[in-house]
Amino acid sequence: MISVMGATGHVGGEIARRLVKAGQKVRTLGRSREKLAAIQGGEAHAGDAADASYLASAFRGADAVFTLLPPDLHAADYRALQDRQGEAVARAVREAGVRHVVLLSSVGADQPSGTGPIAGLHAQEERLRALPDTNVLALRPGFFFENFYASLPVVKHQGVVGDAVKPDVALPMIATRDIAAAATEALLARDFRGFVVRELLGPRDLTHAEATRIIGSAIGRPDLPYVPLPYEDMVGALVAAGLSPNVSSQYVEMSRAFNEGRVRSLEGRNASNTTPTRFEDFALELAQAFRAM
């Protein structure tokens, strides 16, 4: 049996579906029982990711668990929330006696501070690293392709893609389905020992300007511009979009870290960390969502 946190999200949901298809017994964890019930073949366990007792109950008896720190875009103090969730996960793993853990971390999690929400993943890696008799695989993917879904309303109403990341900064970008594929393989094989880090870098590095051109081509707007925003303006735009001031500031701190080259691959690109889904193909899915708006 395998327990999967975040089972209603992009990564966790895809992992749960893949495990069920592989014939595994799966416990699905998330906030919404209704959404969890939609995952055919999963055993739904709804609760709060900062509740160690809930997590320990859902982890108990599992051969492996997939863990993450579920985001809350309205959090008043996002790093404090990450710490509460992270401490609950570590305590639950210890109390449930789990021997194999896969953690969704991030490129840049080697840095202890100055990287916005990625710093919370650094802290979580350290918590799990300290657990005795527990084998941990920390997956460190790049920037999610799916993050560009948030840009579609701005494209629709303002005709631009805007962000605080400089247009010429190339980042490893990846489809969440490829993260899920790597996590599923690891959860089934359980062949990692000690604390292991594995980067997942997508098919190639992309700048936001290049990604915007690809999106523009897919939606029939080949001249779609990318507009780099000053940090203060980006915070204001995110708050206006409904994010809390603290979450908005954390996001912009991460963008600054991208711009300053502090969030980067340590392995360098190789065959094992290069994943197959191309942004050009994913952009067709963005285009379909754009047309449905």
SULHUMO-V977193 format. One record per residue. N is the residue number from 1. RES is the residue in one letter. PSI is psi in degrees with one decimal (NA if undefined). Layout:
BEGIN
n | res | psi
N | RES | PSI
N | RES | PSI
END
This chain:
BEGIN
n | res | psi
1 | M | 142.0
2 | I | 132.7
3 | S | 137.6
4 | V | 113.0
5 | M | 157.7
6 | G | 34.7
7 | A | -6.6
8 | T | 4.2
9 | G | -179.2
10 | H | -49.9
11 | V | -55.1
12 | G | -38.6
13 | G | -42.2
14 | E | -37.2
15 | I | -47.2
16 | A | -44.6
17 | R | -40.3
18 | R | -39.7
19 | L | -41.7
20 | V | -43.6
21 | K | -31.5
22 | A | 2.0
23 | G | 14.7
24 | Q | 149.4
25 | K | 128.4
26 | V | 129.2
27 | R | 124.6
28 | T | 129.6
29 | L | 141.7
30 | G | 178.7
31 | R | -32.2
32 | S | 114.6
33 | R | -36.3
34 | E | -45.0
35 | K | -37.8
36 | L | -35.8
37 | A | -21.0
38 | A | -12.1
39 | I | 103.2
40 | Q | 127.4
41 | G | -6.4
42 | G | 152.6
43 | E | 106.3
44 | A | 131.8
45 | H | 96.3
46 | A | 142.4
47 | G | -172.4
48 | D | 125.6
49 | A | -9.7
50 | A | 7.1
51 | D | 102.9
52 | A | -34.4
53 | S | -43.4
54 | Y | -46.7
55 | L | -42.7
56 | A | -39.8
57 | S | -40.9
58 | A | -22.9
59 | F | -23.6
60 | R | 128.4
61 | G | -2.1
62 | A | 140.6
63 | D | -26.9
64 | A | 157.3
65 | V | 144.7
66 | F | 126.0
67 | T | 152.8
68 | L | 175.8
69 | L | 101.1
70 | P | 132.2
71 | P | 150.8
72 | D | 103.4
73 | L | -5.6
74 | H | 7.0
75 | A | 136.9
76 | A | -30.6
77 | D | 94.1
78 | Y | -40.3
79 | R | -35.9
80 | A | -39.8
81 | L | -45.4
82 | Q | -40.7
83 | D | -41.3
84 | R | -44.7
85 | Q | -45.6
86 | G | -41.8
87 | E | -37.1
88 | A | -42.6
89 | V | -48.4
90 | A | -43.0
91 | R | -42.0
92 | A | -40.9
93 | V | -44.7
94 | R | -47.5
95 | E | -34.1
96 | A | -10.0
97 | G | 31.3
98 | V | 136.6
99 | R | -23.5
100 | H | 123.6
101 | V | 130.9
102 | V | 126.2
103 | L | 131.0
104 | L | 105.9
105 | S | -142.1
106 | S | 148.7
107 | V | 136.0
108 | G | -6.2
109 | A | -3.3
110 | D | -18.6
111 | Q | 130.2
112 | P | -16.0
113 | S | 168.6
114 | G | 14.9
115 | T | 20.8
116 | G | -136.5
117 | P | -19.3
118 | I | -30.8
119 | A | -32.1
120 | G | -30.7
121 | L | -33.7
122 | H | -47.9
123 | A | -37.9
124 | Q | -38.1
125 | E | -42.6
126 | E | -38.3
127 | R | -47.0
128 | L | -32.2
129 | R | -32.1
130 | A | -8.4
131 | L | 130.4
132 | P | 148.4
133 | D | 30.8
134 | T | 127.0
135 | N | 125.7
136 | V | 129.8
137 | L | 113.4
138 | A | 109.9
139 | L | 126.1
140 | R | 86.3
141 | P | 167.3
142 | G | -160.5
143 | F | 128.9
144 | F | 133.6
145 | F | -39.6
146 | E | -17.6
147 | N | -24.9
148 | F | -12.1
149 | Y | -35.4
150 | A | -19.3
151 | S | -17.0
152 | L | -41.0
153 | P | -35.5
154 | V | -40.0
155 | V | -42.8
156 | K | -43.8
157 | H | -24.6
158 | Q | -12.1
159 | G | 24.7
160 | V | 163.4
161 | V | 125.4
162 | G | 142.5
163 | D | 169.0
164 | A | -6.9
165 | V | 132.3
166 | K | 144.9
167 | P | -22.1
168 | D | 9.6
169 | V | 114.5
170 | A | 130.1
171 | L | 147.1
172 | P | 126.2
173 | M | 144.3
174 | I | 147.9
175 | A | 137.4
176 | T | -25.2
177 | R | -31.1
178 | D | -31.8
179 | I | -45.5
180 | A | -38.5
181 | A | -43.9
182 | A | -41.2
183 | A | -42.3
184 | T | -45.6
185 | E | -43.2
186 | A | -39.5
187 | L | -33.6
188 | L | -41.1
189 | A | -41.0
190 | R | 46.6
191 | D | 14.2
192 | F | 145.7
193 | R | 139.7
194 | G | -144.3
195 | F | 119.2
196 | V | 136.7
197 | V | 134.1
198 | R | 122.2
199 | E | 149.7
200 | L | 113.8
201 | L | 8.5
202 | G | -174.6
203 | P | -29.8
204 | R | 162.7
205 | D | 145.7
206 | L | 145.8
207 | T | 162.6
208 | H | -31.9
209 | A | -42.2
210 | E | -43.5
211 | A | -38.8
212 | T | -41.0
213 | R | -39.5
214 | I | -42.6
215 | I | -45.2
216 | G | -43.0
217 | S | -39.8
218 | A | -32.2
219 | I | 5.2
220 | G | 21.8
221 | R | 73.4
222 | P | -17.5
223 | D | 14.9
224 | L | 121.8
225 | P | 151.1
226 | Y | 127.5
227 | V | 110.8
228 | P | 130.5
229 | L | 142.3
230 | P | 151.5
231 | Y | -44.9
232 | E | -39.1
233 | D | -35.7
234 | M | -40.4
235 | V | -46.3
236 | G | -39.1
237 | A | -39.0
238 | L | -39.8
239 | V | -42.5
240 | A | -28.7
241 | A | -5.2
242 | G | -3.3
243 | L | 153.5
244 | S | 156.1
245 | P | -39.7
246 | N | -45.5
247 | V | -40.7
248 | S | -43.0
249 | S | -38.0
250 | Q | -42.5
251 | Y | -43.2
252 | V | -33.7
253 | E | -40.4
254 | M | -42.7
255 | S | -40.7
256 | R | -40.2
257 | A | -37.8
258 | F | -49.7
259 | N | -32.5
260 | E | 3.3
261 | G | 20.4
262 | R | -14.2
263 | V | 105.0
264 | R | 161.0
265 | S | 138.3
266 | L | -25.3
267 | E | -31.3
268 | G | 154.3
269 | R | 134.7
270 | N | 179.8
271 | A | -33.2
272 | S | -22.7
273 | N | 2.4
274 | T | 124.9
275 | T | 162.6
276 | P | -30.1
277 | T | 121.9
278 | R | 147.5
279 | F | -32.6
280 | E | -39.1
281 | D | -40.6
282 | F | -33.3
283 | A | -26.1
284 | L | -32.8
285 | E | -39.0
286 | L | -41.4
287 | A | -38.8
288 | Q | -42.9
289 | A | -37.1
290 | F | -44.3
291 | R | -26.6
292 | A | -9.1
293 | M | NA
END
